[in-house]
Amino acid sequence: METTKPTSPYASLLRGLPAVHRLLAAPTLKEAAILLPASLITQTAQEVLDEVRSSILNTLENPPPYVPSESELIQRVSERLHRLQQPSLRGAINATGVVLHTGLGRARLSEEACAAIAEVAKAHSLVEIDTASGQRGSRQDHIQSLLRELTGAEETLVLNNCAGAVFLAVSALAAGHEVVISRGELVEIGGAFRIPDIIRASGATLVEVGTTNRTRLSDYADALTERTALILRCHPSNFAIVGFTEEVPSPELAALAHKNSLLFMEDQGNGTLFPMETWGLSGMKGSLVESVSAGCDVVMASGDKLLGATQAGILLGKSEPIGKIAKHPLARALRVDKLTLAGLEATLRLYRNPETARTAVPTLRYLTRQEPEIRRLAQLLARGIRRTLNDKAQFEVELVKESSQVGGGSLPNESLPTVCVRVQCFTANPTVMELAKALRQSTPPIFARIRNDALLFDPRTLEPAEIPLIVSAFQKIGTEL
C-alpha cells in the first residue's frame, strides 16, 4: 500500500520531526508515567506532534514555519500533562469587581462556611439522624430553626436551587389551575430560564395582567376566576423598569389573595435578609423578612446571591403550603445535599448579628467596601505590578475611578464607586487579549476586566492575600516577554 508523501514545500521539516517513541523516552515523560496512564501520555505526545505537522502543512508562503526542537516538544507535552493533572474546577482570583460573578461561582463563602463544609466533607455527619433517639431525622432540621428565627416564617424548606424551588412550588400548589402574574414580571434569567415556561411546565395555566410598566390592584382582581390558585410576584432582579411605572405593594396583593381564599407567592430572588438600604444600597427594595411580614404564603430566594451562602433554593412562609410543597414527589429530586446545608447553616448563624454578617460574609463585605479601603488595595497592587514591569517601557500602570457591579442578576441599578488599577500595553506584544489570557492561565487563574484596550483590576472583590499572587503572575509574564 502506497503512502501519501507530504505536499508541503517544507517536507524536509516534517521528516525531521522526532517519532513519538523518542519523546516518550525523555526522563520527564517517564516520570509522568508514575501518575498518568501510558496511553494518555502517548496520546498527548501524538497530539503535540500533530499540531506541529498541521502548522507546517498549512504554511504556504515564506518565511518557513517555526519548528520546535525536540526539547521544546518534550516541554510542551510535559506542560500539557501537568494541566491534565490539575482539577478543572478550582479556585480563581476575581479582580473584575463583579461581586456575584456567575462564571466565577457567585457568592464567595465566609471562612466559617468553608470550615463547616470541610468538617462535614471529611467525616460522616449528622445529616439525617437524631442524636437523642438514634433514629432517622430530617436534613431540613439543620436550618429550619435558624430561618424561622431570622425571618419570622412559620415553616421553611431548602432545595438545591431557586429555579427548582419556583418550579416545585407552582407544581405543588397550582398544577391544573391558573397562576396570575404581572406582564412586567415575566422575566428570563440565566440559562434561558423563563418564568412563563416554568409555569406552563408545572402544569399550571399562566394568566398575564397589566402592562410591562404598570400593573394595578384592579388588574389582578379582574383576572381572578374559580380556576385561580395563586397570585405570583416575581421580582425582576436582573433588569429594571424606570420612568412611568406602577406596581402593587406585596401586602395589598397578599390581602387580595387571602380575601379570595387564594395563595400569594413571591419570588424574592436575591435572598437578602435585611433591607440593603441599611448599608447604603438603595437599588434593592425589600427583604425576606419584609416579604414574610407582608403576608406572603410562600417566599422563594437564592442562597448564593445577596445572602452570600451556598447555592440553594430557600422557601419560607406558612406551614400549610410549605408542607404541601415538601410532600410533592419532586421534592426528593430537588433535595439539597449535606455540603450545601453545612455552608448555609454556618452563614445563617452569622446573620444573628447583622454587623458580624456584614464583615464576615464576603458578599456583604465587598458590597459595603468604602473607597478609602479600595484605594489602599489598589495602590498596593499598582506598586507591585510596576515593580515587576519596571524595565518594560511599553506598559503603563495607573489608578482610575470606575464602577463595580453587583452581578448575579442582582441590583441592576446599583452603581458602586471604586478605584481600579489600569494596565495598558502600547506595543503589539503582548496585546491586551494575550495578557488577559496569560493571567487566566496562571496558577491560580486571574480574571480582570478588559476595557478600551486595557486591563482593569478592581480591588472591591479582592482579598489582601490575593494581591501578591497577581503581582507574582505579572512577574512570570514579564520574564517571558
N, C-alpha and C positions, 0 to 999 in steps of 0.2 A: 504494500500500500504506500503510495507516494505521500510525502509530507509537503505541505504548502510552505514555500520559502517566504520569509518576510518581504513585503513590497516596499518597506520604508527605505529611503536613501541612507538611513543610519542602521542598516542591518548588522554591521560590524559591532555597533554598540549593543545590540540585542544579544549577539553571540557572546559578548564579553561579560554579560551578567552572570553571577555565580548561580550554581544549582541550589535547590532548596536544601539538600543534604549538607552542603558546605556551610550554609547559615546555621543549620541546626547543630553543627559540631562546635560552634562557638561556646566558650565556657559560660557566658551569661545566660544563654538559652538552655544549656544543660542544667543550670541551677534552677531555671524557671520550671523545669520538669518535676521538681520536688513538690510544687504546689499545684501545678496545672497539668491536665492530661496531655499526653504527647500528641494526640490528634488535633487538639486546639492549637498547640504551638506550631505544628506543621501547617495547619490551615492559615494561621496568621502570617507566617513567613511567605506562604504562597500568595496571599492577598497583597502583601507589600511588593513582592516581585511583579505581580500582575499590574499593579498601579504604575510602576516604573515602565514596564513594557508598553502599557497603554499610552503613557505620556510620550514615549519615543515614537510610537506608530502614528500618533496624532500630530506630530510636528512635521509640517510640510515645507517650511521655509527656514533659511538661516536666521539666526545663528543656531548651531547644533543644540539639542536639548541637554540640560544638565543631567548627568547620570551619577547617582550617589556611589561612593566607594563601598566596598564590601563591609568595612567597619561601620559606615553610616547606615547601611541597610540593616545590619545587626542591631544598631541602636534604635532604628525605627521599630523593628519587631519587638525589642525589649520594652520600649515605651508603650507600645500598643498592648502588650501583655500586662504591663503594670496597670494600665487603665482598666483592663478586663478584671483585674483582681479587686478593684475598688467598687464599693457599693454604688449602685446607680442613685438610690435615694439617700442623700447625705446632707449635712449641714452646709449652709451658704451664708454669705455676708450680704445683707440688704442695705445698700447705700443709695437706693433710689429715692428714699423719703416717702415712699408709699407704705403707710403703716400696716395696712391689711392687704398685702400683695398676694393675690390668689395664686399666681405662679410659684411664689416662694412660701406657700403654706399658710397664708393668712396670719392668724394670731401667733405671736411668739409667746411661749409659755413662761410662767414665773418659775423661779428656782424651786419653790415649794411644789408646784405641779410636776415638774420634771423629776424631783425626788420621789414623789408619790408613785409616779408611773414606773420608775426604776424599781422601787420596792416591790410593787405588785408583779412586775415582769420577771424578776429574778427568783421568785419563790411561789409556792402555792399560796392562794389568797382566799379571803373570806367573801368571794364574790356572790355566792348564793347559799350561804349556810349560816344558821343561827348558833352562836356560841353557847347560849344558855341551854337550849334544848338539844342541840346537836342535829336538829332536823333541817331539811332544806328550807331556805328562805328566799327572798326576792332581791334581785340585784338593784331594784329601784329603791330599796331601803337606804342605800348609802347616800342618796341625795334628796330624798323626799322631804325630810325634816328641815334640811337647810333651805331648800327652795320655798317651803311654806313659811319659814321664819323670815326670809329675806323679801318675799313678795306679798305675803298675806293670802296666797291661794289656798283653797280648800284641799286640792289634790294636784298631783304632778305626775308627769310621765316623761322619760327621756328616751329618745330614739337615736339612730345613727346619724341623721342629718335633718335639716329643716324642710327640705323639699319632700322627704319621706313623711315628715310629720304632717304637712299640708295634705298630701295625698291620703294618708291613713285617716286623718280626722274627717275629711269630706266623705271618704268611703264609708266610714263607720256611722256618720251622723246624717248623711244626705243622699245616699245611693237610692235611685228611683224617685227622687224628689227634686225640687228646684232650689238653686242657690242664687241669691240676689247680690249683685256686686256693681259698684260704680264703674262706668266705662274708663274713667281716669285711673283705675287701679288694675286694669287687665295687663299686667306687666310681663315682660320677659326678662329673666335673669340669666346668669352664665349657663353655658351648655345648652342653649335653646330651650330652657325650661320655661314654658309659658303657662300662666295661671289658667287661661281658658282650656288649654289642652289637658291639664291635670284634673280640672273639674269634670270634664267630659269622660276622661279615662276612669274616674272614680265611680262612674255610673250615675252621676247627678246631671241635671239639666241647668245650663247657665242662663241666667236672666240678667241682661245688662240694663242699667238705669242711668239717667242723667246724661251728661256730655263729658267730653275729655277733660274740660277745665272746670265745669260747675255741676255739682250734684246736690240737690236739696233733700230735706227730710221727706217732703211730699213725693219725690220721685221713688223713694224706697217704699213708702206707704201704698202708693198706687200700684206697685208691682206685686204686692203680696196676694197670694191665692191659697186655696186649700191644699195645693201641692207644694207650697213653700216649706222648706225645712229649716233654713237658716239664712241670716244676713252675714256676708263675709266682707271684712275690710282688709285690704292688702296694702300696706304702706309701700309706696314707690321709692324704695331706698336707694336705687341706683340711677335715678334721674329726678328732675324737679320741674314742676309746672308753676310758672310765675306769671304775675300780671293779674288779669281778670279771672280770678278763681274763687271757688266756694266749695267747702266740704262740710259734712255734718260731724260735729263732735261725737266721740265714742259714747259718752253717757247717754246722748239722745238716741243713738242707734240701738244701744242696749235696752233702753226703755221701750222703744218701738217694738223690738223683737219680743220682749217679755210680755208686753201688752197683748200681743197676738199669739202667745204661747209658742214662740219660736226661739231658736238659739241665736246668739250673736258671737261670731268667731272673728278674731283679729290676728292677722299675721303681722306681728310687730317687727319681725325680721332681724333687726340689728342686735337684739338681746341686751341692751343697756339696762342695768338695774336701777341706776339713778339718772335723773334728768341731766343731760350733758351740759345744760346751761350752768350747772353748778360750777363747772370748770371753764366757763367762758366759751363753750362750743355751742353756738346758737342754732346751727343748721339742723340739729336733730331734736325734734319735738317728741315728748312722751318718753315713757319707760315701761318696763314690765310691771313695776309697782302701780303706776298710774293706770295701765290697762286693766289690771285686776280690780283696782278700786273703782273703775268706771262701770263695772258690772259685766264685763266680758265673761261669757261662759267658757270659752276656750281661747287661750292666747298662745301663739307659737313664735319661736325665736331660734336663732342660730347660736351655738355655743362658742364658735370661733370667730365671731365678729367683735362687736364692741364689748362683749363680756370678757373677751381675752382668754378664753379657755380652749378646750379641745373641740374638734368638730362634733356637733351633736344637734339634734332637733329637740328643743325643750318645749313641752306642753304644760300649761298651767291653767287652772280655772276651777270650775265647780265639780264636785265629786261625781255626780251622775254622768255627765257627758265624758269626762276624762276616764271614768271607769268603763264606759261602753267602748271607748277607743282602745283601751288596754286589752279588752277581751276579743277584739277583732282578730281573725286568723292572721292577717298581715302583720300584726304587731310583732310576732315571732320573727318574721323575715326582716324586719327593720330594727331588731334588737341591738342595743348598744353593747359594746364589748367592755371588758374589765379595765383595759388601759385608759379608754376614754372616760370611764367612770372615775378612775383614780385621779386623773388630771382635772376633771370637772369638780369633783368634791374638794380637792385642795384649793382650787381657785375660788370656789364659793365661800370657803372658810375665811379667806382674806377679806371678802366683802362685808364681814361683820363689822369691820371698822373701815369706813369709806376712805380715810386718809391712808390707812395701810394698803388698801387696794390700789389707790392712785399711785403709790410709789413702788409696790411690789409687782403689780400686773404690768408687763411691758407695754401692752396696747394703751393702757391709760397713761403710763409714764411718757410714752412717745407723743401721745395726743396733747398732753399738757406741758410738754417741754417748752421752756421760755427761751427767747432769743439769746440772752447772755450766755446760757449754758451751751446752746447750739454753736454760738460763735467761738467759744473756747475750744470746743471739739474740732471745729473747722480750722482754726488756727493751728492746732496741734497736728492735724492731718496735713495741712498745706506745708508746714515746715518739714515734715518727714518726707513728703513727695519731692519737694525742692531739693532736699539734701541728697536724695538718690539720683536726681537728674541734674546735678549741679554743673556737669560738663556737657549737657545736651542742650545746645542753644536753641534747638528747634521747638522746645517746649515752653509754654507759659503757664504758670500756676498762680491763680488769683482767687480771692474771695468775692462772691457775688450774692446779692439779695435775690431770693427766689421764693417759691411757694411749695409747700408739701401737700400731698394728697392723703386722704384717709384710706381710700381704696376699699376693695372687698364688697362693692355695692353699698357703701355706707356714706352718709353725709356728702352728697354730690355738690352741695353749695358751699361747703366749708373750705375756706382758704386758710392755710396755716403758714404764717410767715416764717421763713427760715433763712439760713446763710449756707450756701454751698461752696465747695471747692471746685473751681472750674479748671480743667486741664485741657489745653489746646496744643495741637502739634501743627507747625507751619510748613512741614515738608510732607512729601507723599509717602514717606517711610518712617514710622508706620502711619497708616490712615487711622482716623478715629474708630472706624469699624474694626480694624485689625487690633487696635489697642483694647477695645471693649471685649473682643473675642479672647484675647490672651488673658485678660483678667477673669473672664468667665471660666476659662480652662485651668486656672491656677488652683492651688490647694490651700484653703477652701475656695470654692468658686466665689467671685466677687461680681455683684451686679450694680451698675450705676445708670444714671440717665444719659441719653445722648440727645443733645440739642445744639443746633447751629454749629455743627461740625466740631463739637467739643464734648468732653465727658463732665458730668456734674455729679459730685459726691455729696449727698445730703446727710449730715450727721444726725438728723432727727431720729433716724431708725438705726443708729449705730450704738453699740456699747463701747466704752473707752478701751476695753481689751482688744477690740477688733481693729483699731486704728493701726497698731504695729503690724498686723497681718496684711493690711492694704499696702503699707509702706514697703514691707518685705516683698510683696508681689511686684511692685514697681521696681524695686531693686533688681529682681531677677530679670524683668523685662528689659531694664536699662543695660544690663550686661550683655544681652543678646542683640542689641541694636548695633 
